[in-house]
Structure formats: C-alpha cells, structure tokens
Amino acid sequence: MRINNDKNASLNLQIIRSKKNMKFLKRLTPFTLPLLLAACGNDDLAEFSVQAPDTYEFSSLTDPSAPSSVDYKEATTRLMLIKELEYLIGSDYLQHVGHNSGKEAVLDLLNAIYQGGTKTNVTSLVNSNIYDKYDPENEEEPGKTAIRSIELETGDSLLQASFDDLTKGINLRDIMPGKGTPLIHQENSKDLFVGWSPGNKDQGDMPDYLIQTWFTGIAGLAVDSNAEGEADLSTKYYSVMDFKQLITTFLRGSIGYMQSASIHLDFENGLAASNNSDVTTPYTNLQHQWDMAFGYFGSPTNANLLELTQLKGTAYFDANNDNSIDLTSEYNFYFSDNAATRDADATLFDTRFHRNIQSGFLAGRALIDYQVYDKSLDPDSLKIELSQIKNDILDTWETSIAAKMIHHINIIAVVAPKWELSEIYNSSYLYHWSELKALATILQFNANSKIDIETLKDIHSDIATQPNKTNVINTFLKKLFKLREALTTTYNFSLEDIEFW
C-alpha cells in the first residue's frame, strides 16, 4: 500500500494533501484529508474513500447512542495535575504554608498532587482542599480542590471546575518511568536513565527520586523568613536552579511524551490493541490508544481551524461560544503550544510542526475508524499505514522539542554572562537552563528517537547538572553553541530559524 503526504513514500494507502493550502504556512486552515484505499494487486476490488475531519471529533461505531467515541479524559487529568502543581509551586500560598507549618506541610501539599492526584483512598484533590492549609481570611471551603491553575477571561468558566470533575483514581507517580512503566533503554542488561547521576540509587528509581529531591528543595525554600519575620515571598522556587521548570517540564515529558511515544503509539504496546467492537465502551481499544496519545499532545480539537498566531501562547479557545471551557477539547497544553509557537516564530515560515502532528492524529484516527466497519483493510495493512503516520507524528513532535531546546540555548547565551548584574538576568538564566535540562532529559523517553543514547549522554555532559556560574562560563556557552549546531544538523533546521528561535 502507499501513503503520499508531503513526502514521497510507497505503500498502498494514499493520503493526499491539498497543495493549494500548503502555501499558507502561517495559517491552520480547515483541512480535510482524503484517504483513498485500493487493494494490492487486484484490479477487480473496489476503491474506498475515507475523509479525515477538520476537528478531532469521531462518532461511535460501537455504540450509536453514545455522543462520541473519543475519550482521553485520563490524559487531560494528568496534564491538569501537572499544571496545578506548577501553579502551587509558584504561589505565595505555598510560601505561607512553609513559613507557618514547616517543610513537611509543604511536601504533603506537593505530594497531594503528585501521589494523591484524584485517588479516593489517600489525601488527594478529590477529597481535600489543598488550599485551605493557610486561610487567614477563612475564604476556603473544605472538601475537593478547585482548579486554580487556569486564568479565565471575564465571563468564562471551566466546565471541569474542580478535580472532582476529572477522571478519578489516577495520579502522576504511578505511571512515572521506572514505576508504572519500565525505562526504555538498557545497558549491561540493566535499566538506564540518562541526565542525572543515580549515586547509590537504582536507575529505575531515578525519575521518581528526582521529583522528591526537587520537592525537598522547594520545601527548604518555602520555610524562609524575611527581615520582618514573615514568609519570604522573594525566593519562591529557585536557588541554584528553577525547581518549578525542572519539575513540570520533566513531568510533562516523562508522563505525556513517554506515554504517547513509547506506550500508546508503540506497536508492542498500545497499537497492538484490538480494533474490534467492544459493546462495553463507545470505542475500540485501538481507537482509545490513539486518542490517549492525542490527549497527551494536548491540542484543542479544532486546532486545524485556527491560525498559528492564535495558537501561540493562547491558553484556550471557546469553540462553541458557550463561555464554558472544556479542558478536554478547548485547552492548549504545553506540547501543543510549543509546536505552534516554534512554527509562528520560524522566520521563513518553513516549519509545520503543529499542523503535521494534528493532521497526523486526524488521519490515523480516521483510518482506524474505517477499519472498524470495513474489514477489507486487514489488520496487517492497517499496521503498515499506521506505522508511517505515527512515525511522522513522533518525529515531528521530537523535532519541536529540539527546536525549543535551541530557543533556550539562544536565551541562555544572552542572559548567562549577565547573571550577576541583576536578579532578572539571574532568574532568567535559571529558568531557561532548567527547562533546557528537562527537555534534554525527556528525549530518552522516545524509543525511536533520532538521538541515540550515547549522544544523549554527551548532550547532558555539555549541559551539566546545574547552571554554570564560574569563571569558565564562556567555555560552557561554547559547548551549548556546539549542541545547537548538532541539533540543527540532526533535525535539519534552517540557519535563519535557529537564530530567531
């Protein structure tokens, strides 16, 4: 079978993309992807046409009474847990709790999100309000935790206003690499984790151990007092590095990116699922695996109808104008926002990260749906087609991460030499180094990464384990520029783009 998209390929299924729309590189226009299927080597068999929709909306083929066959609420819940953790770490509230109640109280709050999540049998966000531990004005209600991490325009509200409205029974820790899912790489028949020295820890324990270590660092900062003996709100969450950026970027990659790249879109795991109808759910197992990967990418379902300038840096889109924001379909999460931002900032408008990822998810899901009701597309042929589509998605996703690494290297080159001049330069240096380090760390969670594990070790050697503030900072910056050159070559970036990102 043949797939023809923007690249030359040779399989039996043809995916034809409208050439007239390809010149609008700054706009995500309405996009319909025809899939023309023809049986191999048999001219007597009919051709079939499948249309991929412009939005990620698919009716149920297993239960016609169901409103939709799409369900990735579990992925959205985890993305929201990470986002709420980001909000909590950066809040004055956490500093007040630390100042008044000590380190353990801070650790309890952080782990109420990370370990508790939406579980019901432990302290979590569905059975406790984590924001009532310091409430001098007595404004908080006991019980479930309302979502605080999303700032809304006047008149808008969240359809899922609290964590009780999201998927129950999940957290972040249980699916961390080394915990709920194995590490991908091995060395000498043992699990291998790259980026941070394990010391006397088992490498499989490192991802979770890092989170707890960084939590402890945050708790230590939160107990500080200022000269007046009050909570010191100036230190917040960074000292030698930006703990908030390290934690949240690392979690987004070790959970969202790894689950997509190495679980849900992997043929030995998620894509090995059956595509036969299941009367107990409005979707097949294979449909659900594909949907979960899309959910972790975190894009609005109507993103192909939006302009890149809209997607860049915009948190949500009220698609149906009801002033009620559905986090599962109308929110623009981290990886989606980054892909669109890198596209919008490309000086030659020559990248299509977001468009290609979104359209790939649409094409793959439409193809899976087709095979549900027409078995002339046999499972082996479906696997061949999905293999190329998912490879394109993951290659582009990884490339957008590499582009963001270049963005951080560019900023570090400007602010690092001036870190002693003002707190603005210092905090910016810590922020960009921390996210660069976290992004480099999550590259190992794609089993089919373009960067092999030995190269990744070299990358981490150059980035180091904390920002360089010594008299050899220029040597450190030279290493980062060489890293930028290597990323440019590996991912075929234009010189104009890497200078502007």
N, C-alpha and C positions, 0 to 999 in steps of 0.2 A: 504494500500500500504506500501511498505517497502523501506527504504533507508539504504544501507550499505556503509559507507565510512570507515574512520579509527576507527569509534566507532560502537558498536552494537546498532541497532535500529530496529524498527518493523513498517514499512509502506509498501506500495505496489510498489513504485518505487525503483528500486535498482540502487545505484550509486556505481560502482565497481572501486576501485583504484588499479593500478598496484603495486603489492607487491615488485617486483624487483626494482622499482625506490625508494621505501621508505627508503632504506638504505643510499641513497646519501643525507644525511641531510644537507650538506653544499652546495648543488648544486640544482638550479632550472632547472631541465632538461625538455626537451619537454614533454608535458603532455596531454594525451587525455583521456577524462572522458566518458566512455560509460554509457548511461542511458538506462536500459532495463525496458520497461513498460509492465506489464501484468494486464489484467482486474481482479478485485477481484471476486473470487468465480465463475468464468465461464471459464471452460477449453476450450470451443469452440471458444473463442475470441483469435485473433492473438496477438503475442508479437511484440513490436516495439523497435527499437534501435535508440538511439539518441547520436550523438557524440558531445561532447563539444570541441571546438577548443583549440589549444595551446595559441592563441592570442585573445585578445578581439576585434574581428572583425566579424561582422554579416551582411550579405546581407539583403536587404529589402524584406520582404514578402508581403508588401502592395503596393510597387511601384518598379517593377523590373528594371526600368530605373535609379533608384537612386543609387549612388555609395555605400551607406551604410545605415543601419538602426540605427546606433549608433550616438547619438548626446547628449553630455553633456558639450557643449561649455560654457554654462552658469555657470556650476560649476567651470570649468577651469578659467573663467574670474574672479570669486570671489577669487579663490586661488591666482591668479596673482595680484589682488588688494591688498591682504594681504601681498604678497611678496614685492610688490612695496612700501607699507607702511613701511615694515621692512627696506628696503634699505634707504628710505628717512629719517627715524628716526636716523639711524646710520651714516648719511652722514655729511661731513664737510659743504656741501651746506646749510643744514638746520640751522647750527650754524651761518653761514654768514648772512642768511636771518634774523634770530632773532636779531643778533647784529646790523644790518643796518636798519631794518624796524620794530622791536618790536614783542611783544607776539602775537598780533592779526594776523600779517602776517604769523607767524608760524602756528597758529591754522587754518588759512584759507587754508594753504597748506595741513595740515593733513586731514582736512575735505573735501578737494577737492577729496581725495581718498576715505575716509570713507563714506561721504554723497553724493559726486558728482559721483564717480565711472565712469561709461560710460553713464550716463544720458546725454541727449542733451539739456534739458531746464534749466540747472543750470551750474555753473562753475564746470567743470569735466575734465577728462583726454582725452576726445574726442574733446573738443572744446577749450582747452587751454594747453599750455606747462608749467607745474608747475615748470620746471627747468630754466625758463628764468627770475625769480624774482631777482636773483643775477647773473649777467653775465658780469663781468668787461671786458672780452675779446671779448664780442659780438659774441659768438660762437653759440648761440641758435637761432633756428627758431621759430617764433610764430605759434600757432595752436595746433595740437594734441601733446600728450605726448608720447615720445618714451619709450619703456620698458628699464629700466636701471638696473633692479634687477637681471639679469642673466648674468653671466660672461661666455663668449664663448671661445672655443679654436680657435686658428688662422685658418682662412679659413671657419669657421662655421658662420651661420647667423640664425636669427629667422624667421620662416615662418610668424609668427604674430609679426611684428617688433614694432608695437605701439598698444595702447589700442583701437584705431580706428579699428583694425583688429579683435578684440574680440567681444563678444556679447554686443550689445548696450542696453541702457535703464535700467541698473541694478547698484546697489551699495551694500555696506555692511550693512548699518544701517537698511534698510527696512526689512531685514529678521532676525534681531537680536532677541533673545529670549525676550519676553515682548513687542516687536514692531510688527514685521510681523508674528511671531509665538508665541503662548502662552507658558508660563513657564509650565513645566511638572508636578511639584509637588505642592500640596496644603496643607495648614494647617489651620484648622478652617475656611474652605471654602474660603480661600484667597490664592493667588499665593504665592509661597515660593521660595526664592532664597537663596542659601547657600554659605558661603565663605567670605562674606563681610557684615558688619553691614549696614543696609539701612538708619539708622538715621531717618530723617523725610521723606525719600523718599518712594514712593510706591515700593514694591518689584519687581513688573513688570517693573519698570523703571530702575532697578539697572544695568543690563548689559550695556545698552547704557550710563547711568550716569557714570559708571566706566571708560569707554573708554574716555569720555570727561574730566573726572577728571585727568586721566593719560596724556591725551593730554596737559592739562593745566600745569602739572608738567614738561613735556618736553619743553613747550614754556618758562617756567620760567628759565630752564637751558640754553636754546638757546640764551638768551639775554646777558649772562655773557660776560665780557671782561677780557682779561689777563692784565698783568702788563704794556704791551705796548699799551693798549687801543684797541687792536684788538679782533676779535672774539676768545673766549676761546674754543679751539677745544679739550681740555683735559677732560672737564666734560661730554661732549656728553649727553648720555641719561640715566644716572643713578646717584642717590644720595643715598637715603635710600633704594632704590630697583632698579632693572633694568627694566625701563619702556618699553623698546623695547621688551624684552622677555615676560613680562606680557601681553602686548597688542597683540602681534602677536600670541602667543600660545593660549590665551583666544579667539581670533577671529577665529582661526582655529578650535577650539573645539565648540564654541558657534554657528558657522555657518556650517562648513563642517561636524563635527561629529554629531551635533544635527540634521541637515537636513537629514543625512543618517539614523541615528538610530531611530529617532522619527517622521520623516516625510516620506521620500521616501521608507524606508523598514518597515513601520508600516502598519498593515492591516486595521486600521481605517483611514488611510490617503493615502499614495502613492500606497500601494499594493491593495487598494480597486479599483484601476483604471481598466477600461475595457481593455481586451486583444483582442477586435475585431478590424478588419482592419479599418483604417481611411484613406480615399482617399486623404485627405489634407496633410498628413505627410507620410514620408517613414517608420514610426514606429507606433506601437500601444501605447496607453497611458501607459500601464503596462510596455512595453519594455523601454519606456523613463524614468519611475520612477526608474527602476532598474539601468539603465545607469547613471542616475544622482548620485545615491549613489556610484557607482564605480568611477565616476568622482571626487567626493569629497574625496575618499580614495587617489586619486592622483597617481596611479601607471602607469608606462609605459604599453602599451597594450601587449607588448611581454615579460613581466617580467618573465613568467614561462620558457622562453628560455634562461634566464640569470643566472649567478652564484650569490650567495649571496654576495660574495666578490666584485662583480661588482655593485650590487645594493646599498651596504653600502656606503653612503657618495658620491655617484656619481650623479651628477645633471641631466644629460640627456644622451640619447642613440640614435644615428643616425641609426635607424633600417634599412632604405633603402639606406644608404650611399650617400645621395644627398647633404650633408653639409647644409641642411636646417632643422632646428629643429622645429618640430610641437609640440607646447605646450600641445595639447590635447591628444597626443599619445606617445610622446617620452621624456616627462619630469617626474622626480621622485620627487614628492612633499612630504611634511612633514610627514604625517602618513605612507605613503608607505616606505619612507626612514627609519623611526624609526622602523617599523616592521622588515625590513631586517637587520638593524643594531643590534637589540636585538638578532635576530637569529644568525647572524655571530659572535656575541660576547658570545654566550652561550658556556660555556666550554665543556659541554658534547654533544653539537650539538643536544640537545633534544627538542628544540622548533621549531615550523613550522608556526610561525605567518604569515609571508608574503605568503608563499606557500598556506596555508589553506584559507586565505582571498581571494587571487587571484583566486584560483581554485573554491572556492565557488561562486564567482561572475560569472565565466565562466559557471559553472554547472547550476546555476539559470537562466542565460540568455538563455542557450541552451534549457532548459525546457520550458521557456516562449515561445520561438520561435516554439517549437514542438506543443504547444497547439494552436498556431495561425492557423496552417494548418491541424491539426488533432484534431477534437473536441471530439474524443473518450476519451481524457483526459479532463474530465469535470472540470469546474471552482472550484468546491469544492475540488476535488482531487488535482488540481494544487495548491490550497491554502495550503493543508496539506504538500505537498512536499516543497513548497517554505518556509513554516514556519520553517522547520528544517534547511534548507540551510541558510536562513537569520539569524536564531538564532546562528548558528555556526560562521557565518561571524562576527556578532556583539560581540559575546562572545570573539572571538579571538582578534578582534580589541581592545576591552576594556582591555583585558589581556596585550596586547602590550603597552597600555598606562600605566598600572600599573607597567610593567617592566621598563619603562622609569622613573617613579617616584622613583623606587628603585635605578636606576642609579644616579639620582640627590641626593638622600639621602647619597649614598656612597661618592660622591664627597664632599658634604657639611661636612661630618664627618672629612674629611682631611683638608679642607681649612678654615672652620669656626673658629677653635681655633687660627688660624694664621692671622686673617683678619687685625690685626694692624701692622703686620710685613712688609707688602709691598702692593702696590696698586694692584699687580697681584692677591694676595690672596683675597683682598677685593672685587675686581671686579668679581672674580670667585665665591665667596660666594653669591654676589647679583644676579649674572646670574642664578646659579643653584637653589637658593631659589625661585626666581621669576618664573622660569619655573615649579618647583615643585608645587608652589601655584596655578598657572594657570591650570596645569593638574588635580590637585585635584578638582578644581572648575568645570571643564568641565565634570567630571564624572556624575554630576546630569542631564546631557542632554541626557542620555540614559534611557528611561523609564523602561527598563528591566535590569538595572544594577545589578550586583551581590552584590553591596554595597547599603544597604538601607539608607534612608535619615538621620536617627538618627546616624548611624555610620559615615556618611559623615560629620555631624556636629562635631563629636568628632575628626575626622581627621583634620578638619580646626582649631579646638581649639588647637591641638598639633602643627600645622604648624604656627599658629598665622597670623597676618596681616602685619608683616614686619620681616626681619631677626633679630634674637636676637644678640645684641652686648653688653650685660650686663654681670655682674659677675655671672649670673646664666646660662651662655651659656651651661654648661655641663648638666644641667637639661633639657634644650631644646633639646640637642642632644640625651639624653636618650629617650625622647618622640619620636623622629624621628626613633630611632632604634626599639622601640616598634611598631611603624607604619610599619616599614619594615617587622617585624615578622608577623604582621596581614595581610599584603598584600601577603606575602609568603604563608600563610595558605589559604587565600581566593582563590588565583589563582593557588595554587598547584605548586609553583616554587621549583626547586631543590636548596638545600643549596649552591651547587657549583655555580650555575648561579647567585644567589643574591650576592655572594661575588665578583664575577668577573664583573658583570654589573656596 
